[in-house]
Amino acid sequence: MRDVLGGPQPWSRQAEIIEAIPRYAEVDVASGHSIGKDWLSARIALWWLFTRPNSIVITTAPTERQVKTILWGELRKAYHASKIPLGGTLAPVDSMLRVDTQFNKAPMHYAKGMVSRDASSLQGFHAEHVLLIVDEAAGIASYAFEGLESCASTATSRILRIGNPTCGPNHPFARSCRRPTVEGKHLTIEISSTETPNYKAGKELVPGLASREFVERIKERYGEQSQTYRSRVLGKFPTGSPDSLITLDHIGEARSRFNEDLPNPESQEVRVGVDVARQGPDATSICVRKGNRIHWPKNGLMHKADAIQVARRAADIAQEYDALSIALDGGGLGAGPIDALRDMQRRREVPFSIEIHEVQFGARATEPDRYSNRRSELWMRMRDALRNELVYDCDDELAEELTAPRFGYSGARIQLEKKEQIKKRLGRSTDRSDALALAISGHESPGGQLWIDHW
């Protein structure tokens, strides 16, 4: 990197990763944001390819953007800026770099970037020296890990898994990082964003690395004790409560299906969920479910809106998405928007084809033998949807909400923790997650519960 590629040189923790690869068959790196992992991975790929005849480098990530734009964007910059021309043929668009065969008679000598969409596409890459770089490893599906590891079968092959530790404890990346250090076989490296030269100096020494401003922003927004701060800054895996109803593993299932870019099912019925806010900093949240995919309309978050404003916004969004129904939390302030929507239907401002469903969270569940109230039932249905069917890339803020509520039992019935208790611990209300629960399974008809029947 100093003598051939040139340019900026790795900082101390990056150098630690570089030095580990020749020594260990597998290296796992769990890091905070902006420690330069893509910049580093690209240069490691070039180093491996151009110092070993009969070598293959395979890079993978959950999405096309992460492969083609981010990691291979860094690889292209390093390749073209190299002090010494590297040779080979770098494809103008595809993520492929082949070494010229006139100087190298080895049958296999190339680097390739690909998205981890199915197990078969990640198998069959064999050469004397194979390097596998698994970028954003927390978002890679389980089958991808198995397929990739089958390629690194020779004694001189290596695996580098690197990414922010945002997955649950049962994800393959988390399990691999928990393995003990074994000389020559496995090493786990944890890197915090607070270790970068920029953070330590309090100014930008290396463009792109985490700054004190970034760390303070995450701390202020989520709190220093939050799971987001722990994973995005400290580079440590989140610690889930054993009595959390929804875990990061459930959310990870929905993220994996999103990363696989699965096609929409034939049935794409649209349902809208509305959680009406209380006073203060809470916000009215409007969520749209279209088939097995979730949408958050750009105008679906409202602060201190009155009943008429909420009703009109919900009606506009329902008509924009051609929704079949709107489910609203009917407790507290929710009664006002429900009455307003029904009045708008009587005045022909909202078509009667859009059903209006009032959901009382504290009411009797449709399965009273299993759930203590309707809200506990809706959240359990939401957990099942995340685990089994939804295609959704959940953001950090919503993930915090979803994993916050704990549950217990009232006799033999599941009972979700009260919103007031959750808000006290989380620091805010679960507005968006309640709207999501309503969009998923808060819709009723004379024939029964539409979405629940589907499950």
C-alpha positions as CSV (number, residue, x, y, z in Angstrom):
1,M,0.0,0.0,0.0
2,R,2.9,2.4,0.6
3,D,5.2,1.4,-2.3
4,V,2.7,0.4,-5.0
5,L,-0.7,2.0,-4.4
6,G,0.5,5.1,-2.6
7,G,-1.8,7.8,-1.4
8,P,-3.1,8.1,2.2
9,Q,-1.8,5.4,4.4
10,P,-3.8,3.2,6.8
11,W,-4.2,4.4,10.4
12,S,-3.3,2.1,13.3
13,R,-6.5,0.0,13.6
14,Q,-6.6,-0.4,9.8
15,A,-3.0,-1.6,9.8
16,E,-4.0,-4.2,12.5
17,I,-6.6,-5.6,10.1
18,I,-4.0,-5.8,7.2
19,E,-1.5,-7.5,9.3
20,A,-4.0,-10.1,10.6
21,I,-5.0,-11.4,7.2
22,P,-1.7,-13.3,6.5
23,R,-1.8,-14.7,10.0
24,Y,-5.4,-15.9,10.3
25,A,-7.6,-17.9,8.0
26,E,-10.7,-15.9,9.2
27,V,-10.8,-12.3,10.4
28,D,-14.0,-10.7,11.7
29,V,-14.1,-7.0,12.2
30,A,-17.0,-5.4,14.1
31,S,-16.7,-1.6,13.8
32,G,-18.4,1.7,14.5
33,H,-19.3,3.9,11.6
34,S,-16.7,5.7,9.4
35,I,-13.5,3.8,10.3
36,G,-12.6,3.5,6.6
37,K,-13.6,-0.1,6.1
38,D,-14.5,0.2,2.4
39,W,-11.4,2.2,1.6
40,L,-9.4,-0.5,3.4
41,S,-11.2,-3.5,1.9
42,A,-10.7,-2.3,-1.6
43,R,-6.9,-2.0,-1.1
44,I,-6.7,-5.4,0.5
45,A,-8.5,-6.8,-2.5
46,L,-5.9,-5.3,-4.9
47,W,-3.0,-6.3,-2.7
48,W,-4.2,-9.9,-2.6
49,L,-4.9,-10.1,-6.4
50,F,-1.6,-8.6,-7.5
51,T,0.8,-10.4,-5.2
52,R,-0.5,-14.0,-5.7
53,P,-0.7,-15.8,-9.0
54,N,-3.7,-18.2,-9.4
55,S,-5.7,-16.0,-7.0
56,I,-9.3,-15.0,-6.8
57,V,-10.9,-12.2,-4.8
58,I,-14.7,-12.3,-4.2
59,T,-16.4,-9.3,-2.5
60,T,-20.0,-9.4,-1.5
61,A,-22.5,-7.2,0.3
62,P,-26.2,-7.2,0.9
63,T,-27.1,-4.7,-1.9
64,E,-26.0,-3.7,-5.4
65,R,-25.2,-0.2,-4.2
66,Q,-22.8,-1.5,-1.5
67,V,-21.0,-3.7,-4.0
68,K,-20.8,-1.6,-7.1
69,T,-20.9,2.0,-5.8
70,I,-19.3,1.9,-2.4
71,L,-16.6,-0.9,-2.2
72,W,-15.9,-1.2,-5.9
73,G,-16.0,2.6,-6.2
74,E,-13.1,2.7,-3.7
75,L,-11.4,-0.1,-5.6
76,R,-11.6,1.8,-8.9
77,K,-10.2,4.9,-7.3
78,A,-7.2,3.0,-5.8
79,Y,-6.6,1.1,-9.1
80,H,-6.5,4.2,-11.3
81,A,-4.5,6.2,-8.7
82,S,-1.8,3.5,-8.1
83,K,1.8,4.8,-8.2
84,I,2.8,1.8,-10.2
85,P,0.3,0.7,-13.0
86,L,-1.3,-2.5,-11.9
87,G,-2.2,-3.9,-15.3
88,G,-5.1,-6.2,-15.9
89,T,-8.5,-5.3,-17.3
90,L,-11.0,-3.5,-15.1
91,A,-14.5,-3.7,-16.5
92,P,-16.0,-0.2,-17.2
93,V,-19.3,-1.0,-15.5
94,D,-19.3,-4.5,-14.0
95,S,-17.5,-5.3,-10.8
96,M,-14.8,-7.4,-12.4
97,L,-11.0,-7.1,-12.6
98,R,-9.0,-9.6,-14.6
99,V,-5.2,-9.9,-14.6
100,D,-3.6,-10.0,-18.1
101,T,-2.8,-13.6,-19.0
102,Q,0.2,-12.7,-21.2
103,F,2.2,-12.2,-18.0
104,N,0.4,-14.7,-15.9
105,K,-0.4,-18.2,-17.1
106,A,-2.5,-19.1,-14.1
107,P,-6.0,-20.3,-15.1
108,M,-7.8,-18.3,-12.4
109,H,-6.7,-14.7,-11.6
110,Y,-9.5,-12.2,-11.1
111,A,-11.5,-10.1,-8.6
112,K,-15.3,-10.1,-8.7
113,G,-18.0,-8.2,-6.8
114,M,-21.4,-9.7,-6.4
115,V,-24.6,-9.4,-4.3
116,S,-25.5,-12.2,-2.0
117,R,-28.9,-13.0,-3.3
118,D,-28.9,-16.8,-3.3
119,A,-26.6,-19.6,-2.1
120,S,-25.8,-21.1,-5.5
121,S,-24.4,-17.8,-6.9
122,L,-21.9,-17.7,-4.1
123,Q,-20.4,-21.2,-4.7
124,G,-18.0,-22.7,-7.1
125,F,-15.1,-20.1,-6.9
126,H,-12.0,-22.1,-6.4
127,A,-8.3,-21.3,-6.9
128,E,-5.1,-21.8,-5.0
129,H,-5.4,-18.5,-3.2
130,V,-9.0,-17.3,-2.5
131,L,-9.8,-14.1,-0.6
132,L,-13.4,-13.6,0.4
133,I,-14.4,-10.1,1.6
134,V,-17.9,-9.9,3.2
135,D,-18.8,-6.3,3.4
136,E,-21.6,-5.1,5.7
137,A,-21.6,-8.6,7.1
138,A,-24.5,-8.0,9.5
139,G,-26.8,-7.7,6.6
140,I,-25.7,-10.9,4.8
141,A,-28.2,-13.8,4.9
142,S,-27.2,-17.1,6.6
143,Y,-27.1,-19.1,3.4
144,A,-24.6,-16.6,1.9
145,F,-22.1,-17.3,4.7
146,E,-22.3,-21.1,4.1
147,G,-21.9,-20.7,0.3
148,L,-18.9,-18.3,0.6
149,E,-17.1,-20.4,3.2
150,S,-17.2,-23.4,0.9
151,C,-15.0,-21.5,-1.6
152,A,-12.2,-20.8,0.9
153,S,-11.1,-24.5,1.1
154,T,-7.3,-24.2,0.6
155,A,-4.8,-23.6,3.4
156,T,-3.8,-20.3,1.8
157,S,-7.3,-18.9,1.4
158,R,-8.6,-16.2,3.7
159,I,-12.0,-14.7,4.8
160,L,-12.5,-11.1,5.9
161,R,-15.9,-10.3,7.4
162,I,-16.4,-6.7,8.2
163,G,-19.2,-4.4,9.1
164,N,-21.3,-2.5,11.7
165,P,-22.6,-5.0,14.3
166,T,-26.3,-4.2,13.9
167,C,-27.6,-7.8,13.8
168,G,-29.0,-10.0,16.5
169,P,-27.0,-12.6,18.5
170,N,-28.1,-15.5,16.4
171,H,-26.9,-14.0,13.1
172,P,-23.8,-15.8,11.6
173,F,-21.7,-12.6,11.8
174,A,-22.5,-12.3,15.5
175,R,-21.8,-15.9,16.2
176,S,-18.5,-15.8,14.3
177,C,-17.4,-12.7,16.2
178,R,-18.0,-14.5,19.5
179,R,-15.6,-17.3,18.6
180,P,-12.3,-17.3,20.6
181,T,-9.0,-16.2,19.1
182,V,-7.1,-19.2,17.7
183,E,-3.7,-18.5,16.3
184,G,-3.6,-19.1,12.6
185,K,-7.4,-19.8,12.4
186,H,-9.6,-17.0,13.7
187,L,-9.4,-13.4,15.1
188,T,-12.1,-10.9,16.0
189,I,-11.3,-7.2,16.0
190,E,-13.5,-4.5,17.5
191,I,-13.0,-0.9,16.4
192,S,-14.9,2.1,17.9
193,S,-15.5,5.3,16.0
194,T,-13.9,7.1,19.0
195,E,-10.6,5.6,18.0
196,T,-10.2,7.3,14.7
197,P,-7.5,10.0,14.3
198,N,-10.2,12.6,13.5
199,Y,-12.0,11.9,16.8
200,K,-8.9,11.9,18.9
201,A,-7.5,15.1,17.3
202,G,-10.9,16.9,17.3
203,K,-10.4,17.9,13.7
204,E,-10.3,16.3,10.3
205,L,-7.0,14.7,9.7
206,V,-8.2,12.0,7.4
207,P,-11.2,12.8,5.1
208,G,-14.2,10.5,5.7
209,L,-13.3,9.1,9.1
210,A,-15.6,9.5,12.1
211,S,-15.4,12.9,13.8
212,R,-16.4,14.1,17.3
213,E,-19.4,15.8,15.8
214,F,-20.7,12.5,14.4
215,V,-20.3,10.7,17.7
216,E,-22.0,13.5,19.6
217,R,-24.8,13.6,17.1
218,I,-25.5,9.9,17.6
219,K,-25.2,10.3,21.4
220,E,-27.6,13.2,21.5
221,R,-30.2,11.6,19.2
222,Y,-30.3,8.1,20.6
223,G,-28.5,8.3,24.0
224,E,-25.2,6.9,25.1
225,Q,-26.8,3.8,26.6
226,S,-28.8,3.0,23.4
227,Q,-28.3,0.0,21.2
228,T,-27.7,2.3,18.2
229,Y,-24.9,4.1,20.0
230,R,-23.4,0.7,21.0
231,S,-23.4,-0.7,17.5
232,R,-22.9,2.4,15.3
233,V,-20.3,4.1,17.5
234,L,-18.7,1.5,19.8
235,G,-18.6,-1.3,17.3
236,K,-20.2,-3.7,19.8
237,F,-23.2,-6.0,19.2
238,P,-26.5,-4.9,20.8
239,T,-27.5,-6.6,24.0
240,G,-31.1,-7.6,23.8
241,S,-33.3,-8.1,26.9
242,P,-34.3,-11.8,27.3
243,D,-38.0,-10.7,27.7
244,S,-38.1,-8.4,24.6
245,L,-41.0,-9.4,22.4
246,I,-39.2,-8.4,19.1
247,T,-35.5,-9.0,18.7
248,L,-32.9,-7.8,16.2
249,D,-33.0,-11.3,14.7
250,H,-36.7,-10.8,13.8
251,I,-35.9,-7.5,12.2
252,G,-32.9,-9.1,10.5
253,E,-35.1,-11.6,8.7
254,A,-37.1,-8.7,7.1
255,R,-33.9,-7.0,6.2
256,S,-32.5,-10.1,4.6
257,R,-35.5,-10.4,2.3
258,F,-35.2,-6.7,1.4
259,N,-31.5,-7.2,0.5
260,E,-32.4,-10.3,-1.6
261,D,-34.6,-8.0,-3.7
262,L,-37.5,-10.4,-3.7
263,P,-40.3,-9.7,-6.2
264,N,-43.7,-8.5,-4.9
265,P,-46.4,-11.1,-4.5
266,E,-49.4,-11.1,-6.8
267,S,-51.6,-9.8,-4.1
268,Q,-50.5,-6.2,-3.1
269,E,-53.5,-5.0,-1.2
270,V,-52.8,-1.7,0.5
271,R,-53.6,-1.0,4.2
272,V,-52.9,2.1,6.2
273,G,-52.1,2.3,9.9
274,V,-52.4,5.5,12.0
275,D,-51.1,6.0,15.5
276,V,-52.5,9.3,16.8
277,A,-50.1,11.1,19.0
278,R,-50.6,12.4,22.5
279,Q,-49.4,15.9,23.4
280,G,-45.8,17.1,23.6
281,P,-43.0,15.7,21.5
282,D,-44.9,12.6,20.3
283,A,-45.9,12.5,16.7
284,T,-48.9,11.1,14.8
285,S,-47.4,8.4,12.5
286,I,-49.0,7.0,9.3
287,C,-47.6,3.8,7.9
288,V,-48.6,2.1,4.6
289,R,-48.4,-1.7,4.0
290,K,-48.5,-2.7,0.3
291,G,-48.5,-6.5,0.1
292,N,-45.5,-7.6,2.1
293,R,-43.6,-4.3,1.8
294,I,-43.7,-1.3,4.1
295,H,-43.8,2.4,3.1
296,W,-43.5,5.6,5.2
297,P,-45.0,8.5,3.3
298,K,-42.9,11.6,3.4
299,N,-45.8,13.5,4.8
300,G,-46.9,10.8,7.2
301,L,-45.3,12.2,10.4
302,M,-47.3,15.0,12.1
303,H,-46.5,17.0,15.3
304,K,-49.3,18.6,17.3
305,A,-51.9,18.1,14.6
306,D,-55.6,18.3,15.5
307,A,-58.2,15.7,14.6
308,I,-59.2,17.2,11.3
309,Q,-55.6,17.6,10.1
310,V,-54.9,14.0,11.0
311,A,-58.0,12.7,9.3
312,R,-57.3,14.7,6.1
313,R,-53.7,13.6,5.9
314,A,-54.7,9.9,6.5
315,A,-57.4,10.2,3.8
316,D,-55.0,11.8,1.3
317,I,-52.3,9.1,1.9
318,A,-54.9,6.3,1.6
319,Q,-56.2,7.7,-1.7
320,E,-52.7,8.3,-3.0
321,Y,-51.7,4.6,-2.4
322,D,-55.2,3.3,-3.4
323,A,-55.7,1.7,0.0
324,L,-58.5,-0.6,1.0
325,S,-58.7,0.5,4.6
326,I,-57.3,2.7,7.3
327,A,-56.8,1.4,10.9
328,L,-56.5,4.0,13.7
329,D,-55.8,3.7,17.3
330,G,-59.1,4.7,18.8
331,G,-58.0,5.3,22.3
332,G,-57.3,8.8,23.7
333,L,-57.0,11.3,20.8
334,G,-57.7,8.7,18.2
335,A,-61.5,9.1,18.5
336,G,-61.4,12.5,16.9
337,P,-59.8,11.6,13.6
338,I,-62.0,8.5,13.3
339,D,-65.1,10.5,13.7
340,A,-63.7,13.1,11.2
341,L,-62.9,10.4,8.6
342,R,-66.4,9.0,8.9
343,D,-67.9,12.4,8.6
344,M,-65.8,13.0,5.5
345,Q,-67.2,9.9,4.0
346,R,-70.8,11.0,4.7
347,R,-69.9,14.3,2.9
348,R,-68.4,12.3,-0.1
349,E,-65.0,13.7,0.5
350,V,-63.6,10.2,1.1
351,P,-65.0,7.2,-0.8
352,F,-66.9,4.6,1.2
353,S,-64.7,2.0,-0.5
354,I,-62.0,2.9,2.0
355,E,-63.0,1.1,5.2
356,I,-62.3,2.9,8.5
357,H,-61.3,0.6,11.4
358,E,-61.2,1.7,15.0
359,V,-58.8,-0.3,17.0
360,Q,-58.8,-0.1,20.8
361,F,-55.4,-1.3,22.1
362,G,-56.8,-2.1,25.5
363,A,-59.8,-4.0,24.2
364,R,-60.3,-7.8,24.2
365,A,-58.1,-9.6,21.7
366,T,-59.5,-11.7,18.9
367,E,-57.7,-14.6,20.5
368,P,-58.4,-13.9,24.2
369,D,-57.0,-17.2,25.3
370,R,-53.5,-16.2,23.9
371,Y,-53.3,-12.5,24.4
372,S,-54.3,-10.2,27.3
373,N,-55.5,-7.4,25.1
374,R,-55.6,-6.2,21.4
375,R,-52.3,-4.3,21.5
376,S,-50.4,-7.4,22.7
377,E,-52.0,-9.4,19.9
378,L,-51.1,-6.8,17.2
379,W,-47.5,-6.6,18.3
380,M,-47.2,-10.4,18.3
381,R,-48.6,-10.4,14.8
382,M,-46.1,-7.8,13.8
383,R,-43.3,-9.9,15.2
384,D,-44.5,-12.9,13.1
385,A,-44.7,-10.7,10.0
386,L,-41.1,-9.4,10.5
387,R,-39.9,-13.0,11.0
388,N,-41.8,-14.7,8.2
389,E,-43.0,-12.4,5.5
390,L,-42.2,-8.7,5.5
391,V,-39.6,-7.3,3.0
392,Y,-38.3,-4.3,4.9
393,D,-35.0,-2.5,5.6
394,C,-35.8,-1.2,9.1
395,D,-34.0,2.0,10.1
396,D,-32.2,2.4,13.4
397,E,-34.8,4.6,15.1
398,L,-37.6,2.2,14.3
399,A,-35.5,-0.8,15.3
400,E,-35.0,0.9,18.7
401,E,-38.7,1.2,19.1
402,L,-39.5,-2.3,18.0
403,T,-37.0,-4.0,20.3
404,A,-37.8,-1.8,23.4
405,P,-41.1,-3.4,24.6
406,R,-40.9,-6.3,27.0
407,F,-43.6,-8.9,27.6
408,G,-44.8,-11.1,30.3
409,Y,-47.8,-13.3,31.0
410,S,-51.2,-12.7,32.6
411,G,-52.0,-16.3,33.5
412,A,-51.3,-18.1,30.2
413,R,-51.8,-15.0,28.1
414,I,-49.1,-12.9,26.5
415,Q,-49.1,-9.3,27.8
416,L,-47.1,-6.5,26.3
417,E,-45.5,-3.8,28.5
418,K,-47.5,-0.6,28.9
419,K,-46.6,2.3,26.6
420,E,-45.9,4.5,29.6
421,Q,-43.3,2.1,30.9
422,I,-41.7,1.8,27.5
423,K,-41.6,5.6,27.0
424,K,-39.9,6.1,30.3
425,R,-37.1,3.7,29.4
426,L,-36.8,4.5,25.7
427,G,-37.2,8.3,26.2
428,R,-40.0,8.6,23.5
429,S,-43.2,7.0,22.6
430,T,-43.5,4.0,20.2
431,D,-45.5,6.0,17.7
432,R,-44.0,4.6,14.5
433,S,-44.0,1.0,15.6
434,D,-47.6,1.2,16.7
435,A,-48.5,2.6,13.3
436,L,-46.6,-0.3,11.7
437,A,-48.5,-2.8,13.9
438,L,-51.8,-1.2,12.8
439,A,-50.8,-1.3,9.1
440,I,-49.9,-5.0,9.3
441,S,-52.8,-6.5,11.3
442,G,-55.2,-3.8,12.5
443,H,-57.9,-4.3,9.8
444,E,-61.2,-6.0,10.5
445,S,-64.1,-7.0,8.3
446,P,-67.3,-9.0,8.9
447,G,-65.4,-12.1,7.7
448,G,-62.7,-11.7,10.3
449,Q,-59.3,-10.2,10.5
450,L,-58.0,-9.9,6.9
451,W,-54.2,-9.9,7.5
452,I,-54.3,-12.3,10.5
453,D,-56.3,-14.8,8.3
454,H,-53.5,-14.5,5.7
455,W,-50.9,-15.5,8.3
